[in-house]
Structures are given as C-alpha cells and as structure tokens.
Amino acid sequence: MSHDGIPLNSGTESKKPVPASVKAEVYDRAKGRCESCREKLTRSQGEFHHWGKPRVTPSAGTVQFLCPSCHKTYGHAIKVVVHRGLLRKWKETTIVRLPVRKHPKRIRAVPAKKPMVKKKTAAKKTPAKKKPAPRKKTSKKSSRRSRAWFVPKT
C-alpha cells in the first residue's frame, strides 16, 4: 500500500523490491537527477522504476531514477473506476503497472554535462554599413499611368 492507501501493484505478478545497493548505484549513475527530464532530486524525492518484467531481479541496468511525474508517465498509470449503485456512486482508485515497453533512448543513458567555459575572443571591428541609394521621385501622373486600372482618355 502507498501512503494514500492505494494498492501499488494490482496485477497478479509479484514485484521484487529493488535492493539498496542497486539504488545507490543507480542514484550515483543519475548524479542526483531524473533520468528523463534531468530535474535535480534528492534520493528520497525520486523514485526507482524497474522497467523489466516484475519477476526479473532488479539490477542497475533495469532500474531508472525518475521524478514522480516521469515515473507516472513511463511506469505506472492511475486508474479510476466509478461504481454506480442504486442510491449512490463511489470511485475506486488503483495504480496499474503499464505493460513493459522500451523507453526512449535518452532515458537509458544519462549524458554527462560539459562544463561551461567562456572562450575569450578578440574584438573584431565590423565594417560600417552602406546607406541605401535614395529613391527616384516620380510624379503622380506617371505613377497613375502605370496602374492597371487606369485607362487613358483617347
């Protein structure tokens, strides 16, 4: 049961717990960030998602460190069933394990952040911009004759 009284695994297969040594290895690999959205998290804020089948023993290769919103998106869905009786209706909420599927490649490998280094560049002088040539002034008569709707008198 979760802290809300919602059953964590409503399926028939029993889920094996993630060992503390695997959690430590996965947290170190993720460098304290969600492996999906890269949000900075403490170990207690994040969740360890085992993306293999429930009966497979969790290892560092099959466990991801995710924030709660990414864990819900990639790992589990909340299912709300509304029951209707004669006199009243009530809701039953369960967390359903989504079918095992491959996640996007960006989740599996955590990219190493490159240090931000500002490069010193020499100040370059930019050439002065050339002014555009002035337009020729045309009389109103010549501009009227060039229009298609204007028909000269004959």
N, C-alpha and C positions, 0 to 999 in steps of 0.2 A: 504494500500500500504506500502511496505517496503521502506527503504531508496534508493533502486535501481530502484524503480518504478515497482517492480514485485508484482502482487496481492498475498496477503498472504493466502487467502482461496478461492480456485477456486470451491469448492463444493457448493451444494445447501443449506446445513445446515449452520445456522449462529453460529459462535463460541462465547461463553460467555467469557468476559475478566476475568482474574484472579485478585481477589481483593488484595489490598495492604497488608491487614492483613494476608492473606494466603501466599503471597510471603514472608513476614517477618518470618512466622512460618516455611516454607519450607527451607528458607535460613539458619535459626538457626539449623534446623534438619540436614542439609547437612554440617554444620560447614565450610561454605565457599569453599566447594569442589564439583566437578562434581560427581553426584551420580552413574555414570557409571565407569569412568576411574580414579576418585579421583584426577583430576587435580585441583590445587588451583586457585580459581577465585574470583574476586570481584563481588558484586551484579550486577553491570552494565555490566560486561563481560559475565556472564552466562545467560542462557535462561530458562524460566519456561515452562515445557512441561506438558500439560494436557493430560493424556493418556486415559481418558474416552471418551465417545461419546460427540460430540460438544454441544449438548443440555443439558448435565448434568452440574449442577453448580459446578465449581471447588472448591475442598476442599483440605486440607493438605494431605489427603490420596490418592487423584487422581492427584496430581501435583508433578513433579520432577524438581530438579535443575540440568541442564545439561550444558556442554560446547557446543559451536556451532557445532562441528563435531559430537558429540554423538547425539545432537538434530536432526541433519540431518539424521543420521543413523537410529535412533529409532522412530522419529516422522514424518519427512517430507522428501519428495524427490523432487528434481528439475527436471522438465520435459521440455525438449527442443523439439519443433516441428519445422521442416523445411518446409516452404511453397515454392513451386516452381511455378512461373508464366511464362509467355511467354518470358519476357525479363530479369527477374532477380529472385533470390531466397532470402528469408529472414527467420530469425529464430525468434521464439516466445518462451519466457521462462516463465514458471509459476511454482509456488511451489504447489505441490499436497499433501494433507494430506493423509498419508498412512492409510489403514484400521486399526481399533482398534484391538490390539492384546496384549497378555500378554508379558511382558518383562521378561528377565531373573531374577531369584530371587535375584541375587546380586545387582540389581539396586534398588529394593524396600526398602531394609533395609540397612542403612549405618552402616558399622561396626565401632565400637569405636576403636580408635588407642590406643594400650597399650604403656605406657611409656617405653623407652629403659633404662634398668637398667643393668649395668655390674655386674656380680657376681664375688666376689673375690674367687679364688680357690688357694689352697695350691699347691706349685710347687712339682710335682711328679718326682722322678728320674726314668728315663727309663733304663731298663737293656741294657747292651752292646750287640750289635748284634753279633751272632756267625758267624765266617768265614766259607764259604763252604769248604768241603773236596777237596783236589786237585785231578784233573782227572788223571787217569792212562794213561801213554803214550803207544801207540800201534805202532808197526812197520808198514811200508807201505804194506808189504806182507800180513799181517793178515787183514788189512783193505780192500785190494783188493779182497781177497778170500770171504769176507762177502758180497760183492756186487752181485746182482742177474745177472747182465750182464756178469760177469766174468765166463768163463768156463775153468777149469784147464786142462792142457795138459795130455793126457793119453798115 
